[in-house]
């Protein structure tokens, strides 16, 4: 079916391209409607509905189905994008989080949970400041206040998060624009603890992450780690 319009067929037993004539006859089906699910110029799929009565374009059900085609296509695309985002969030080796203006994580990915040793429920139950190193609290509150008000984006902002075992991990954060009606912020980060502890005197190095990410000019990209602005544990 190449058409982007709702089409119908009466007399299925005489329709050349319909291959299940015997099956339709066994159930007393004489007509069918083909409903394309469209997003933009792409046909996402087609739904076939069968009827025991002949179909007419004047029929109210036919007209309703035709009006629903764009809506169904948009909803399918939205659901598809949600599933893709869920997979990305779940399997990304980077630290991913979504925060609310009230200072709570609303969603964190498994990589973040694994790094700190907390469950997703534990990380989203209390304000994220509860996990911060005391010396990083004021800096982080100021940074978050500015980014959550869309004044600017976070860029390689480094702070320390307490793990469940009591240690601290240095995380370098970047953020997205504020999005959605709830004014959420998407943040992604990397664990830079080893560079903080072992590479503070190095102006240049190579940074290789689990995902194969490679960067150079470490001193320029992470000045907080070289100068010690993020504090020492």
Helices and strands as residue ranges (DSSP letters): E 7-10, G 12-14, H 21-26, E 31-39, E 42-51, H 60-91, E 95-99, E 105-108, H 110-116, H 120-125, G 128-131, G 134-136, H 137-148, E 155-162, E 168-179, E 184-191, H 193-198, E 207-208, E 214-215, H 218-221, H 223-227
